[in-house]
């Protein structure tokens, strides 16, 4: 009993609390095996990692207080906020640093007496209370003079102001008196464009793959990680990935170029970037992968039909194909619409073409005029064509010459 309590306490003290029993994600309803989901500490709602990460990244477009995405009662959402350690445990190193910067920016903007460090690109700031003539930046340690609104490390205020007056009177030095703006990511604009098919970059950038300049609106911003690429490199990444899988990962390197970004490119982004025929091949590949992932999947027996279903239970006698709408008999492993199983079996017995004696079958097998399907043992007679065979009974694919499984 003591060890169980200690294990539960250790799990609770971890950055993320994992589910102790199988359940479903409250957002996408995906089945979650033990330790595949995350239990939010303050409300005990359970989600898959992917749904929580997307919730955090969506919230970062307009704020930093990440609310539990569960519906508590009808249309009313759960008011619980994710803890900081939960957010840190879910995000990658790069994404969490982006989240921290967003927290600092919002905290600074909500503080009326905040003063930002004057060092270019420095993120440091302080909250000023009372009369303060200068402060040391908590980030870069530079001393900021509030009286002069400048940094003059080795000069007194009088020396700096005297020098600055000479600079201001010099026409050729007018550039020094102008504030230089630094490009920033306009997240509000990115959010407003979220309904577009492809999110375009609102500022010039460089493609991290080819290192070419990407002009404004000339690149693609991936929705789930905000990495920016030129179209050519992103299309090349998708095409290369589809040769092996249907899950296309963002090609950017994160965590100081130590590993590849784990974000998946959305289906609508893939659809918009590929040509029509390429996307049709992608859809077909997705169907094949989905079908192969279910042990109880059954393919339609209609020739060249792409339809398939997942059978629930062992007592399913037949199913209607969702693609061609033909009734498939699971018991007979064939199509005999308009006939009962008994009538069909009786017709088979009467069909002389189907009634081969054992000796005739043996002769066909010995002379390699026929083979038995390696999967269901159905007799298959080859009347021409290539070495790639597909059993009409169980849809098993193999090579005629070796009977080995067919490899795509």
LOPA-490635 format. One record per atom (N, C-alpha, C, O): residue in one letter; x, y, z. Coordinates in steps of 0.02 Angstrom, whole numbers, plus 50000, padded with zeros to 5 digits. Example, Ala and Ser with C-alpha at 12.3 -4.5 7.8 and 13.67 -1.06 7.14 Angstrom:
BEGIN
A506604971650390A506154977550390A506604983550390A507124983450423S506424988850354S506844994750357S506455000250394S506705005750402
! end
This chain:
BEGIN
X500424994050000X500005000050000X500435006350000X500315011149964X500975006050043X501425011850047X501755013349981X501805019149962X501995008049946X502335009149882X501865012049830X502065016149789X501225009849832X500725012549785X500615019949796X500585023849748X500565021949860X500465028949876X501075033049854X501005038549828X501675030249866X502285033749845X502315034549770X502525039749744X502105029249733X502105029749659X501615035049635X501775038849590X501025035249666X500525040249647X500765047249663X500655051949625X501115048049721X501375054549739X501925056749691X501955062649672X502355051949671X502885053549623X502595055549556X502845060249524X502065052049534X501735053749471X501425060649475X501435064449426X501145062349534X500815068849542X501325074549543X501175080049522X501925073149568X502445078249572X502795079349505X503155084249497X502695074849457X503005075449391X502715081449354X502165083749371X503065084249304X502795089949266X502105088649237X501685093049236X501995082449212X501355080649183X501075074549220X501435069649232X500435074849237X500105069049268X499775064949214X499355067349177X499975058649209X499715054249157X499125050149183X499065049049243X498685048049136X498095044149155X498295037149179X498755034049152X497945034749231X498105028349261X497695022649230X497835016749245X497205024249189X496795019049158X496595021349088X496605027349074X496405016749043X496205018648975X495605023348976X495145022549017X495595028248931X495045032948927X495035036048857X495355033348812X494675041548847X494645045048783X494805052348794X494655055148847X495125055448744X495245062648746X494585066348742X494165064748699X494475071248786X493835074848787X493735079248726X493175081448713X494265080648688X494205084848629X494115080748565X493615081448530X494605076548549X494595072848486X494305065848493X494225062348444X494145063848555X493855057248571X494315051448552X494085045748547X494955052748543X495435047448527X495525043048589X495555045448645X495565036448577X495695031748632X496395033048661X496885033748624X496425033348727X497055034448761X497205028548806X496835027048853X497745025148791X497955019748834X498285022648897X498375028648903X498455018348944X498755020549006X499395024648991X499825022448953X499445030649023X500025035149017X500055038648949X500565041748934X499535038248908X499535041748843X499195048548848X499265052648803X498815049748901X498455056048908X498745060248965X499175057949002X498495066448971X498715071049023X498105072949065X497595075149039X498165072149132X497645074149179X497825081149203X498345082049235X497395086049190X497525092849215X497425092849291X496915090549316X497915095549327X497925095049400X497335098449433X497075095949483X497115104149406X496625108249442X495905106649424X495445109449455X495785102349374X495095100649357X495005093249341X494445090849334X495565089549333X495565082349321X495275080449253X495125074549242X495195085149206X494995083449138X495595080249102X496165082149115X495455075549057X495985071749024X495975073048949X495445072848917X496555074448921X496625075648849X497245072148823X497695070248861X497275071348756X497895068948725X498385074848721X498185080648723X499025073348716X499545078548712X499415083348655X499475089448663X499235080648596X499155084748536X498615090148546X498725095848527X498045088248574X497495093148583X497695098548632X497535104448622X498055096748686X498265101848734X498785106548704X498765112548716X499255103748665X499765107948634X499445112948586X499645118748583X498955110648547X498615115148499X498225120448537X498205126248516X497925118648594X497565123548635X498045128948660X497875134848659X498625126848683X499125131648709X499355136348653X499385142348663X499515133548595X499765137648540X499235142448513X499385148048494X498605140248512X498065144648491X497985150348540X497905156148520X498015148848605X497955154048656X498525159148650X498415165048663X499115156848631X499695161248626X499615166548572X499985171448570X499125165648528X499005170748476X498715177148506X498785182548477X498385176548565X498075182448593X498185183248668X497995188348697X498485178348701X498595178848772X499055173448797X499365169848758X499095172848864X499525167748894X499165163448946X499425158348968X498565165448966X498185161549014X497805156048976X497295157348944X498065150048980X497805144448941X497245141048981X497365138249034X496645141348954X496055138548989X495945131348968X496055129548910X495735127249015X495555120248999X495035120248943X494535123748948X495145116348890X494685116448832X494055112348841X493655111848794X493945109348899X493355105148909X492735109348919X492765114948945X492155106648899X491515109748913X491275107048980X491155101048988X491195111549029X490995109349095X490255107849100X490055103049133X489845111849067X489115110849072X488785114049012X488675120049011X488635109948961X488315112648901X488785117148864X489335115148845X488565123548854X488975128248817X489495131748861X489915135448836X489455130548927X489925133948972X490575130048976X490575124048991X491135133348962X491785129948962X492065129649033X491875133549076X492515124949042X492865124249106X493295130549116X493655132649071X493265133449176X493625139749189X494325138649217X494685143449231X494525132349225X495185130949254X495745132849205X495685131949145X496285135549233X496875137249192X497405131949199X497505129149253X497765130549144X498315125849146X498885128749188X499025134749184X499205124549227X499765126849267X500375127949223X500445125049169X500825132449247X501415134049207X501845127849195X502115127049141X501905123449245X502325117449236X502015112649187X502365108749154X501345112749180X501015108549130X501155111149060X501285107349014X501135117849053X501285120848988X502015119548969X502155117848911X502465120149017X503175118949004X503295111648986X503725110148944X502935107049018X503015099949004X502755097848936X502985092848908X502275101648909X501975099848844X502335102948785X502385099848732X502575109048793X502885112648736X503615110448726X503945108348773X503845111148664X504555110048649X504955115848678X504675120948698X505615115048680X506035120348708X505935127048673X505895132248705X505905126848607X505825133048568X505135136148581X505085142248590X504605132048580X503935134548591X503855137448661X503515142548671X504175134248711X504105136848779X504475143448786X504235147848822X505045144248754X505385150748755X504955156148723X504935161848747X504595154348669X504135159048638X503565160848686X503345166548690X503335155848723X502805157048772X503055161648828X502695166148849X503665160548852X503945164848904X504005172048880X503845176748917X504225173048818X504275179848791X503595183148787X503515189048802X503085179248768X502405181848765X502165183848835X501835189048842X502335179848885X502145181548954X502465188148976X502145192349006X503115188948959X503465195148977X503165201148942X503075206448972X502995200348878X502715205848839X502035208048868X501905213948875X501615203148885X500955204748912X501015207848982X500665212548998X501465205049022X501565207749089X501795215049086X501575219249124X502245216349039X502505223249031X501955227949007X501885233549033X501555225648958X501025230048931X500475231448981X500145236648977X500375226949029X499845227849079X500075231849139X499675233449184X500715233449142X500985237449197X501085244649175X501495246049131X500695249249204X500715256249181X501375259649195X501565264249160X501735257249246X502375260549264X502975256449241X503515256949270X502895252349189X503445248349164X503905252549120X503685257149085X504555250849122X505055254149080X505475248749047X505745244449081X505525249048981X505885243948943X506625245948935X506795251848930X507055240848936X507765242048926X507885245148857X507565243248808X508355249848853X508495253448791X508995249948746X509125252348691X509275244348769X509735240548726X509335237348670X508835233948683X509535238348606X509155235448550X509055227948557X509525224248572X508445225748546X508245218648546X508235215448616X508055209648622X508425219248668X508405216448736X507675215948759X507285220548745X507495210548793X506815209448816X506705211748888X506155211048915X507225214548919X507185216448990X506755222549003X506705227048961X506435222549062X506045228349083X505945227949159X506035222749189X505765233649189X505635233849261X505005237949274X504765241649231X504735237149334X504175241249355X504455246649402X504755245049453X504345252949384X504625258549422X504125260849474X503545262249458X504345261149536X503925263749590X504285269649622X504855269049645X503945275449625X504255281449653X504745284549604X504725283149544X505185288949630X505665292349587X506285287949579X506615286249628X506445286249516X507035282149500X507395285649443X507095286949391X508035287049452X508415290549400X508735285749350X508865287549293X508865279549373X509185274549329X509025267549355X508845266749413X509115262549311X509015255649334X509475251049294X509675252649238X509635245349323X510045240249290X509575234949261X509175232049297X509635233749196X509195228949162X509285221949192X509855219649198X508745218549212X508815211849241X509015206549190X509185200949209X508995208249125X509165203349073X509885204349049X510285199649051X510045210449025X510715211548996X511185215249043X511775216149027X510935217449101X511335220749153X511575227649133X512005230549168X511315230449078X511515237249058X511175242349103X510605241449124X511535247849118X511255253149160X510885258149116X511185261249072X510235258849127X509805263249089X509695269749128X509475269549186X509835275449097X509725281849129X509025284349110X508895285649051X508585285149160X507905287449146X507885294949135X507445297349099X508345298549164X508355305849155X508515307649083X508195312049053X509015304249054X509215305648985X508865301148935X508905302248874X508505295948960X508185291048916X508705288048868X508585287648808X509265285948896X509815283248856X510265279048900X510175278648961X510755275748867X511265271948903X511935275348892X512185275648836X512225278048946X512885281348940X513305278848998X513385282149049X513575272848988X513895269049041X514475272849075X514505272849137X514915276149037X515515279249066X515485286849063X515995290149069X514885289549054X514805296849052X514295299049103X513815295349118X514395304949130X513885307849173X513315310449129X513385311049068X512755311949161X512185314549122X512365320949086X512175322049029X512755325449120X512945331749090X513385330649029X513295333948978X513875325949035X514325324548979X513925321648920X514045323548862X513465317248934X513065314148880X512625319348845X512595319548784X512295323648885X511845328648856X512235333748814X511995336148763X512845335448836X513265339948797X513455336848730X513405340048678X513665330448732X513855326948671X513245326148625X513305326848564X512675324748654X512075323648614X511845330048580X511565329748525X511975335748611X511775342148580X512195343448518X511945346048468X512845341548520X513265342248460X513025337648404X513005339548346X512835331548422X512595326748372X511965329148339X511875328548279X511505331948379X510865334248353X510945340048305X510545340848259X511485344248316X511595350048272X511975348248209X512045352448165X512225342048204X512615340048146X512155336848094X511885331448108X512065339948033X511595337247984X511765330147963X511315326047953X512405328647955X512595322047930X512475316547981X512515310647965X512315318448043X512215313348095X511475312748114X511315310048167X511035315248071X510325314948088X510075307848096X509585306648131X510415303048064X510215296048069X510225293548141X509815289348161X510705296348181X510775293948250X510195296048293X510065292948345X509835301148273X509275303448313X508625300048297X508115301248330X508625295848246X508005292548225X507945285648259X508435281948263X507355284148281X507235277448310X507155272448254X506775273448207X507525267048259X507505261848208X507045256248231X507135253348284X506545254648190X506065249448208X506335242548192X506705241648143X506155237848233X506365230848223X505755226848201X505235227248234X505805222948147X505235218948124X505005214248179X505415211048212X504365213848188X504075209148237X503525205048204X503245207048153X503385199348233X502845195048206X502175197948228X502045198748287X501745199448181X501075202048195X500615196148207X500295193648160X500565193848270X500155187948284X499415189248274X499035184748255X499205195548287X498495197048276X498305196348202X497775193748186X498755198548159X498625197848087X498635190448067X498235188348026X499085186648098X499115179548083X498475176048106X498225171648072X498215178148163X497595175148189X497015176748143X496595172348129X496965183048119X496415184848075X496435181148009X495925180347976X497035178847990X497105175147927X497045167647936X497175163847890X496845165547997X496835158348012X496335154447970X496405148447961X495815157947945X495315154447905X495535153647832X495225150047794X496065157047812X496315156347744X496595149247734X496775145847782X496615147147671X496865140447656X497595139847677X497785135047710X498005144747658X498705144847678X498855151447714X498645156747691X499205151047770X499395157147807X500045159747777X500545156247774X500035166047756X500625169147725X501005173247777X500725175647826X501655174047764X502075177947810X501935185347802X501885187947746X501875188847859X501725196047858X502355200347863X502315206447866X502945197047864X503575200747865X504095196547826X504025190547820X504605199947800X505115196447762X505515191847808X505605193247867X505745186247779X506095181247820X506575177447775X506695179347718X506865172047803X507295167547764X507035160547772X506835158447827X507035156847718X506825149847721X507375145847757X507955146047736X507215142247812X507735138547849X508015132547811X508505129547834X507715130747754X507955124947716X508455127247662X509025124847660X508235131847618X508665134047563X509045140447579X509485142547542X508865143747635X509175149947658X509065155747609X509435160647611X508565155147565X508395160647519X507935165547554X507565163747600X507965171947532X507515177047560X506795175447542X506645173547486X506345176347590X505635175347579X505285182047589X505235184447645X505045185147534X504725191747540X504045191247575X503775185847584X503775196947594X503115197147626X502605193747580X502565195147520X502205189247609X501685185347574X501985180447523X501605177447484X502635179547524X502945174747477X503095168047507X503305163447472X502975167347572X503105160947606X502495158247640X501955161247636X502565152447672X502015149147707X502185148847781X502725146747801X501705150947824X501775150347896X501375144147918X500765144047912X501715139047943X501355133047967X500955134848029X501215137748076X500315133048029X499865135248081X500035132648151X499925136148200X500285126548155X500365123548221X501045124748253X501155122748310X501515127948217X502165129348248X502445136148228X502935138448256X502125139448177X502315146148155X502985146548119X503245152048109X503275140848100X503885141048060X503725143147988X503185141547962X504185146847957X504065149747891X504535146647840X505135145847853X504255144747782X504645141747728X504425144647661X503875147447655X504855144147611X504645145747543X504215139847518X504285134247542X503785141147469X503335135947445X503715130047415X503535124347427X504235131447377X504595126147343X504885121047392X504835115047381X505185123547446X505485118947495X504955115047533X505045109147548X504385118347548X503855114947585X503535109447542X503385104047566X503435110947477X503155105947432X503635100147425X503425094347424X504285101547419X504775096147414X504785091847476X504855085747471X504705094847535X504675091047597X504065086347598X504125080547618X503495088947576X502885084847576X502955079047527X502785073347545X503205080347467X503275074947418X503745069547443X503615063547434X504305071547473X504785066647498X504485062447555X504605056447558X504105065647599X503825062147656X503285057147634X503225051847664X502895058947583X502345054647562X502585048147530X502195043547523X503225047847512X503485041547486X503535036247541X503575030247526X503545038447604X503625033747659X503025033647706X502855028447733X502685039447715X502155039847765X501655045147743X501765048547694X501105045747781X500605050847766X500625056447819X500275061447812X501035055547870X501115060747921X501735064847902X502295062447906X501625071147883X502165075347860X502365080147915X501965084447936X502975079547940X503215083847994X503525090247967X503795090447912X503465095448007X503805101747991X504555100447986X504835097148029X504885102947933X505595101447924X506075105947963X506685105247956X505815110548004X506255115148040X506635111448095X506385106548123X507225114048111X507625111448166X507525115948227X507535122048221X507415112948285X507285116648347X507785114648400X508215110248389X507735117848459X508195116448514X508925116948492X509315112148498X509095122948465X509785124248442X509995119248388X510555116848387X509535117848342X509665113448284X509835106248305X510165102748267X509625104248364X509785097448388X509285092348365X509455086448358X508665094348352X508165089548330X507645092948285X507605099148283X507265088848250X506775091448203X506125093048239X505935089548286X505795098248217X505145100248245X504655094348239X504625091048188X504285093148293X503825087348294X503125088948268X502705084448264X502995095248250X502335097248227X502175094048159X502615093548116X501555091948151X501325089148087X500995094548045X500625098648071X501135094547980X500815099247934X500085097247925X499925091347916X499645102147929X498925100747926X498725098247856X499045099747806X498175094447855X497935091547792X497745096947742X497885096247683X497435102447765X497225107747718X497835111247689X497815113747633X498385111647727X498995114647701X499295110147647X499535112547595X499295103547659X499545098847609X499125099247546X499395099347491X498465099547553X498005099747496X498135105847453X498115105447392X498255111547485X498345117747448X499025118147413X499095121647363X499515114547438X500185114847409X500305109747354X500695110947308X499955104047357X500065098847306X499625099947245X499115103347249X499825097047189X499415097047129X498825092347141X498835088147186X498305092947099X497695088947109X497845081547108X497605077847151X498225079247058X498375072047054X498805069747112X498735064047135X499255073947135X499675072147193X499265071547256X499365067047297X498785076147264X498365075847324X497905069747322X497765066847374X497665067847263X497255061847257X497655055647277X497385051147310X498295055447258X498725049947279X498825050047355X498855044847387X498885056047383X498955056747455X498325054147491X498385050647541X497735055947465X497115053547495X497075045947493X496885042747542X497255043047435X497235035847428X497725032547476X497575027347506X498305035547484X498805032847530X498545033147602X498665028547641X498195038547620X497905039247686X497405033647700X497385030747754X496985032247649X496485026947656X496815020147666X496605016147708X497345018947629X497695012447634X498015011747704X497985006347734X498315017147728X498625016847795X498095015847848X498185012047895X497525019447841X496985018847890X496715011747890X496585008847943X496605008947830X496345002147826X496814997147858X496604992547893X497454997947845X497944993247872X498034993747947X498294989147979X497804999347977X497885000148050X497344996648090X497404996148151X496824994148057X496284990648092X496324983148078X496324981048020X496374979148131X496404971948122X495754969148095X495744964148059X495194972448110X494534969948089X494274973348026X493684973048012X494724976547987X494504979647925X494384974447871X494734969447867X493874975647830X493704971147775X493624975347712X493244980247712X493974973447659X493954977147596X493374974747553X493204968847552X493074979547517X492524977747471X492794973047417X493354973947392X492384968047398X492594963047349X492444965047277X492614961447231X492144970947268X492024973347200X492704975047168X493124978347199X492804972947106X493444973847072X493624981347069X493214985347047X494234983047090X494514989847087X494164994747134X494315000747132X493704992447176X493384997047224X493854998447282X494214993947305X493865004647305X494305006647360X493955006347428X494265007847479X493335004347429X492945004447491X493154999147541X493384993747522X493065000647605X493194995847659X492814998047721X492625003847728X492714993347767X492374994847829X492744991447887X493154986947876X492584993647947X492844990348008X492264986648040X491764989648058X492334980048047X491804975848075X491854975848151X492394974948179X491294976948183X491264976848256X490924970348278X490344969248264X491294966148314X491024959748335X491144954348284X491374955648228X490974948148303X491094942448259X490464939848225X490474934748191X489904943348235X489264940948209X489014944948150X488414944848135X489454948548116X489244952448057X489234947947996X489744945347976X488644947047968X488564942547910X488724945947844X488974942747798X488584952447840X488704956047777X488764963547791X488604965847845X489004967247741X489044974447747X488954977547678X489114974347627X488714983747676X488624987347613X489214992147605X489344996147650X489564991547549X490154995647538X489965003147537X489495005047502X490325007347574X490165014547575X490355018147510X490135023747499X490745014847467X490955017947404X490505015947346X490195020147314X490455009347334X490065006947276X489375004547296X488975002847252X489215004447360X488565002447388X488374995147375X487794993347381X488854991047355X488714983947342X488724980047408X489144981147451X488234975447416X488194971247476X488724965747472X488734961847425X489154965547523X489684960447527X489494955347580X489324957147636X489524948947562X489374943647610X490024941647646X490494939147615X490034942747712X490624941047751X490684933447761X491234930747762X490114930147767X490114922947779X490394919147719X490814914747727X490164920947659X490394917547598X491014920747568X491324917947523X491214926647595X491784930347570X491724931647495X492194930747456X491134933847475X491004935447404X490394940047400X490124942147451X490194941647338X489604945847326X489074941547292X489194938847238X488494940847323X487944937047292X487284940647308X486834937847339X487234946847285X486624950747297X486014947447266X486044944847210X485464947447302X484854944347278X484814936947291X484314933747273X485324934147321X485334926947336X485504925947409X485914929547438X485194920847439X485384919047506X486044915247504X486264913047451X486364914547562X486994910847565X486884903547543X487304900647509X486304900647562X486164893747543X486094893047467X486364888447438X485734897747436X485644897547363X486314898447327X486454895147277X486724902847354X487374904047322X487814897847327X488124895947278X487844894747385X488254888747394X488004883047349X488404879247322X487344882547342X487074877347298X487254878647226X487404873947188X487254884947206X487434886747137X488174885147124X488354882947069X488584886347174X489304884847167X489404877447154X489804875447112X489034873447191X489104866147182X488884863947113X489144859247084X488384867547085X488144865647019X488584868246963X488544866046906X489004872846979X489424875946928X490024871446914X490484870846954X490004868446856X490534863546839X491214866846833X491734863746844X491214873346814X491854876746807X492204877546874X492814878246877X491814877546928X492104878446993X492264871747027X492604871547079X492014866246998X492104859647029X492704856046997X492624852046951X493274857547022X493874854246999X494034848547047X494034849447107X494174842847019X494354837147062X495034838347093X495414842547071X495174834647146X495814835347180X496394834047133X496914837347136X496314829247089X496854827647042X496974833346993X497534834946975X496414836446970X496474842046923X496814848046957X497244851346927X496624849347020X496924854847057X497674853547067X498084858047059X497844847347085X498544845547096X498954846547033X499524848847035X498644844746975X499004845446912X499134852846896X499674854646873X498634857046909X498724864146897X499274867046942X499674871246920X499284864847004X499794867347051X500494864847032X500974868547036X500534858447012X501184855546995X501484858846933X502094859446928X501064860846887X501304863946824X501344871546829X501494874946780X501214874246889X501244881446901X500744885346858X500844891246845X500214881946837X499674885546804X499214888846856X498814893246839X499284886846918X498884889646972X499304889347036X499764885347042X499124893747084X499444893647150X498894894647202X498334896747185X499054893247264X498594894547319X498794901247351X499384902547363X498294905447364X498424911847397X498794910447462X498554906447503X499374913647474X499744912547536X499364914347599X499534912147654X498834918447591X498464920747650X497844916547665X497764914247721X497404915547614X496774912047626X496734905247591X496244901647600X497254903347552X497294896947518X496794896047461X496654890447440X496514901547436X496064901047379X496474899447316X497034901847308X496194895347271X496534893647209X496524899547162X496004902547149X497104901347136X497174907047091X497504904647026X498044901747028X497164905946970X497434904046905X497654910446869X497264915146863X498274910646845X498554916546811X498464915746736X498664910846706X498154920846706X498034920546634X498414926046596X498224927946541X498954928546627X499344933846594X499484939446642X499294939246700X499834944646617X499974950446657X500644949946693X501054945646679X500744954546741X501384955046775X501404950246834X500954946146844X501944950746873X502074946246929X501664948146991X501624944147038X501374954146992X500994956547050X500294953647048X499924954747000X500094949947101X499444946747105X499054949447165X499354951147216X498384949847157X497944951747212X497384946547218X497014945547170X497334943347275X496814938247285X496134941547287X496024946247326X495664939247246X494994942147244X494594940547306X494094943847320X494804935547342X494434933547402X494624937747463X494194940747495X495264938047478X495484941547539X495874947847525X496074951347572X495994949547460X496344955547438X497094955347456X497424960647456X497354949547472X498064949047489X498484949947425X498314947147373X499024953947429X499444955447372X500114951647379X500414951647432X500334948447325X500954944547328X501254943947259X500944945847209X501864941247256X502194940047192X502054932847169X502124928147207X501844932147105X501684925547078X502284920847079X502224914947095X502864923447063X503454919247055X503714916447121X503964910847123X503664920447175X503964918347239X503454917447294X503614914547346X502844919847284X502314919747335X502474924247395X502134923947446X502994928447387X503174933047441X502684938947442X502394940547390X502594942247500X502144947947503X502374953447456X502964954647447X501894956847425X502044962247379X502254968447417X501924970447466X502804971547396X503054977647429X502964983447382X503174983247324X502644988747408X502524994647366X503164998747360X503165003847326
! end
